[in-house]
Amino acid sequence: MAFDDRVDAGRQLAARLTHLRGEPVVVLGLPRGGVPVAAQVAKALGAPLDVIVVRKLGVPFQPELGMGAVGEDGVRIINDDVVSYAGISAGDLAAVEERERAEVRRRAARYRGGRPRVALDGVTAVIVDDGVATGSTARAACGVARALGAARIVLAVPVAPPDWRERLGHDADELACVATPTHFFAIGQFYLDFSPTSDAEVVSYLAANRASRTVDEDVEVDSRHAVLPGHLSIPDPAIGIVLFAHGSGSGRHSPRNSYVADVLREAGLGVLLFDLLTPAESADRANVFDVGLLSSRLTAATAWLRTRAGLPAGYFGASTGAAAALRAAAEPDATVSAIVSRGGRPDLAGPYLSAVRAPTLLIVGGADETVLRLNRLAQAELRCEHELAVVPAATHLFEEPGALATVAGLARDWFTAHLAA
């Protein structure tokens, strides 16, 4: 049989993988030719797409003959039989390996454009190429995925030699292939169009997958007793998501929190900006300081968000919203992974402070003396990992030049460190 091109091959391969739909899956294309195939698989499974960069170590006088492969995170596969048969010296092998490792680094940076790789911890990694010949690059790719924490490896290709299961069965937990023809000489013989895939095409496939999975929409958060308007933004890939708890009668349109949210998004974090109170509730000033009410709304929003995005969650609280965040995080079944307070009133969380388990960063302006004193008192009650960051000369709203940027940078670093972990 023959495939029209890599897109056709990807569609046929995807039909062999429908049992994975609905599972936590990341599809990994082997650049360059495997990426167009992988893009069709990712589309069919509704899964994120990333690259897994490996390079064949070709015999110097016969580059198409692989004597091994290298990949990201230092993975190295050597075929000792080929090295011995071809009479390759240790020096020649080292020279080829050094050159190909440099190419691995270049390609990874080029394809991802500085974005973090899609996390593989605990997921099924579906490794896709346009075919298997010797299998050395496929073995290296499986090794890389294992090293990055994948719980299960599925190696999927459109075409492979008849003995590929014997060769690669120990490297992957599952193998999937459309065709294993008896007369196999080269992958290209089974494609009508096997023209090279460019770096630019790889980047465009990754960008298209991110665009299809990126969330940026107005939402309504159902908190049982009220429907609260908000805006949800989740980049792809995202390492976590931060819920903003506004305070002192503010809401989802707060310019300060919107600024911080933009900085978090640029760092690969999703954000949910939403109103903790309805317009009618906001009219009653007592509700602004009802930490119990505010924290229950935040807890309900966290549960609602869990049905939309299975990502580690953090809380960013300002003023009374910080107290609500801390009280919500103190609940026995709370799943929040990190908290940042901006000019917050953690003292209003009172006896709940000692029950907070999530790592907490308290940010206060150096010139905001009353709030700084209250934060220091509250800090003494915290039993979790915590820090107090004082922004010199800043007042309560951080309106001084550069002050809010400092807050955003501190929050970004705290969330990326703890949500990624």
N, C-alpha and C positions, 0 to 999 in steps of 0.2 A: 504494500500500500504506500501511498505518498500523501503528504500534507500539502495543501496549497502554499502555506507560509506558516510563520510562527504563531500568528493570531489564530489561524485555523487549528493548529496543533494544540494551542492553549485551551480552546473551546472543547475539543474532544477530550483532552486530559481532565478538564474540570468535571466532565460528566462522570468520571471514575471516582470523584472525590466528594460527591454530594452528601455522603454520610457524615462529613465533618461540619456541615452547615449547622450553626447554632452553638458549636463548641468554641472555647477560647483559642482561636487560631491566629497565627501570624504567617503570612506567605512570604517566602524569601527567594528572590530570583538570583540566579548566578549570572553576573554581568559578563559579556553584554547580552549574548543571544538568549539566555534564559529569562530575561526580564519581560520581553513581550509575551512569552508563554505564561509566566507567573502572573502578569497583569490580568489575564483572562481568568485564571484560577481565583485570584483575589476578588475579582468582580463577582464571580459566580457564588463564592462563599460569603460575600459581604465582609471581607477581612482586610486588615491593614496590610500594605505591601512595603517591603523593604528589600535591600540588597544584602547578600552575604558574599563578601569579596574574598575570593581565593584565586591563586594563580598557579598554573601548571609549571612544574620545573622540567623544561624540555632538555633532552640530551643535546649538548652544544652543536654536534655535527648533524643532528637529525631532530630539530626542535619539535616536530609534531609527535615524537615519541616521548611520552611522559615518564620521568623517573621519580616523580613525586609531586607534591603540591604544598604551598604555604597559604595561610589565611590570616584573618584578623585575630587579635589576641594571642599572637605567637604560635598558632597551631602549625604543625609541621608533619607531613606524611612523606615517608621515603620508601620507594619500592626497591628494596635491596637487590632483588633479582635483576632488575633492569640496570641498576648501577654497576653490578658485577658483570653482567653480560656485555655492556657497552664499554667497560674498562674506564669508568669515570673516576678521576682522582678526587681526593678530599678537597683540594684547592679549586678544581673546576666546579665541583658541587657547591662549594661555598660562594663562588663568584655568581653562579646562576641564582642561588637563593637570595643573595644580597640585592641583586637587580630586581627580582620579582617581589621581594618584600617592599622595596621602594614603590613599586607600581601598585601594590595593595594599598599602601597609605595614600597615594595620589588619587586612586579611583574612589576610595571611601570618602575622602574629602570632597571630591568633585561631585559625586552622586548625591550625597546628603546635604551639601551646601552649608555645612556647619551645624545642621540639626542633629540632635541626639538620635541614636539608633532606636528602633522600636523595641521596647523591653520584651524579653523572652521568658522571664521568670515565671515558671509554672504553666506555660502555655504549650500548645502543640505547634511545633515549627514545621511548616510544609516547605521543603526545599525543592525548588523547581529549576530544571535546566532544559535546554532544547533537545537533549539526548545524552546518552552515556556511551562512551567508547571504552577507555581503559578504566574509568571510575576513580582515578586519583583525586580529581577536583571534587567530585561528589563526596568522597570519604573525608576530605579536608573540611568541606562545608558542614557535614554532620558533626565533625569534631568541634568546629567553631560554635555551632548552635548548642551543643552540649555544654561547652565551657561557659556560655552566656546564660545558662540556667533553664533551657527548655526542658519541660517535663517529658515530652514525647517527640520523636522525630519521624516525619513521613517524607520519604524521598520519592518525588514524582517526576516522571519524564515521559515525553511522547513515544520515544523509541529507544531500544537498548538491545544489546546482543542477547542471545538465548540464555547464556550462563550468568547474567547480571545478578540474579538472586544469590547464587553461590558466592559471588565476589563481594557483594555489598550487604548481604542479609544481616551481618553482625554490626553494621554501622548505623542502621536505621531500625526503628520499631515496626515500620510498615513501608512497603514498596508498592508503588502504583505505576503502571505503564500501559500505553495504548497498544503498542505492537512490539513484539520481539522476533523479528524475521530471522530465518535461518542463515541466509546469505547476507551477512552484515559486514560491510567494509568500512564505512564512514557514515557519520550522522547525516551529512549533506545529501547523500544519495536518496534519502526518503522525503526530501522537500523539493517541490517545484520551484520555489523561490527561497533560496538560502543566503540571500545577500547579507552582508555584515550589518550589525546593529551599531549605531554610533553612540558615543557618550551622551550627546544631546537627546537622543531618543530615550535612553535610560532615564535621564533626569525628567523628561516630559511624562513618562509613564508613572514615575513616583509622584510627581506633582498632581497628575490627574487623580490618582488614588487618594491623595491627601484632600484634594478639593471635594471629592465625593463623600468623604467621611468627616469633613470639618463642619461643626455646628456653630451657627451664628444666628440666633433667632429670639424673638420675643416669646415669652412663655407665661403660663399661669401656674403658680405653685399652689397645690391643694394642701392646706394645712388643717383640714377637718372642719374647723369652725369659720374659716375664711379662705377666699381665693385671692392670692396675692400676686400682683403683676411683677414681672422681672425680665431680665435678659440673660440668656445663657450663651456662652461662647466657649467652644472646646476646639483647640487646634488639633491637628493630627500629624505626628503622634503627640500625645499629652502624657506627662508623667504624673499628673494628679489634677485635682480641681479644688478651687478655693471659693467658699461661700462667704459673702460679705455681710456682716451684721452692722447695720448703720445705727447710729445713736442720736440722742437729743432731737428727735423729730425729723432727722434727715431721711433720705430714701435712696432709691436706686439711681437717681440722677445726680448724686453728690459729685461735684467736680473733683474733689480730692480723692475719693475712692475710685472714681473712673480713671484718674491718672495712674493710681497704683495698679488697677486692673490691667491697663494697657502694658505696663512693665512686666507684669506676671505672664500675660499672654505671649509676649515676645520671648519669654524664657521657657515656653512650652507647657504652660499651666492653663487649664481651663478655669473660667470664672463664672460665678452666678451672682449677679447683682439683682436684689429683689427688695421689695418693701416688706418690713416686718409687721406693719400695721396698715389697715385699710384707711382711706381718707376720713371716714367717720370716726374711727378709733384715734387717729392722730389729732383730731380736734380736742380730745380730752387729754390735757397735759399729764394727767396721772399715769396714763398708759405708757408714756415715754420712759417713765422710771419704773414700770412694772417688769422687773427683770424676769420674774417667773413666766409672765406672758410672752415676753420676747424670746426667752430660751426655748419655750415650747414650740414657738413658730420656727425657730432655727432647727430644732430636732425634727419637726415634721418636714421641713424643706430638705434636710439631709436624707431622710427616708425616701422622699419623692425623687430626689436626684439619683439615688442608688438604683432605681428602676430604669434610669435613662443612661447612666454611665457608670460602669464598674471600675471606678478609679479611686485611689486613695484621696481622702477629703481633708481639707484644712479650713480653719476659720480665721477670717480677718475682721476683728472687731474694733470699732471706734467709739469712744465715750461710753455711754451705757451699753452699746452693742458689744463692747469687750466683756462686760460683766455677763451678758447673755451668753456669749460664746463660752466663757469659762464654766458657767453653770450647766450649759448643755453638755459640755465635755466631761462633766463630773458624773453624769448619769451612768449607772452600772453597765448598760448595754451600748454606751457611746462608742463609735468607731472612728472618731476623728483622729488624725495622725499628727497634726501640728496646729499651733495657735499663734497668731500675732495680734498684739494689742497696740493701736495707735492712739496715743493720748487718752488711754482708756481709764475706766473707773473699776478696776478689778476688786476694789474694796466692797462694791455693791454685791459681789458674788458671795460675800460673807463666809459662812461655814462650809460652802461647797469647794472652796479653794484647795483644801487638803486632799480632796478626792480626785482632782484633775490628774490624769495620767499622760496626756499628750504633751510633748515638748512645747514650752511656751516662751515666747519672746515679748517682753514689755518694752515699747518704745515711747519715750517721753521727752518733751522739749526741756532743755536745761533751764529756760526762763519760766517754765510752767511750774512754779515752786509748790503750789498746793497739790496738784496732781502728782508731781514727782514724789512728794512725801507719802501720799496715799499708795502709790505703786510700791514704794520701798516697804511699807507696812504689809501690803498684800504679798509681796515677794517672800517675806518671812514665813507665810502660811503655806506656800506651795511646796509640795513634796515630789513633784515631777522634775525632769530636766528643765531648767529655766535660765534666762538671762535678762538683765535690764540694760537696755541701750539708751543712753542719753545723747540727744542731738544738741550740741552746744548752741546756746543763745536762742534756741527756737522757742516760740510761744505755743499756746495750746493748739492752734490751727495750723502750725507749721507754714506760715505765710512768708517767712523770710526767704531770701534768694537761696536756692539749693537745698532748703530744709526738706521739702517734700520728696525731692529726688533721693535724698539720703534715706528717708523712710522707705521708699519703694525699693531701693537697693537692698536694704536690710531684710525687708519682707521677702523679696525674691530669693535671696541666699538662704534664708531660714526654711522656706517652703521647699525649694529644690533639694536641699540637703535631706530634709526629713521625709518628704513625700516620696522621693525616689528611693530612699532606704526602705 
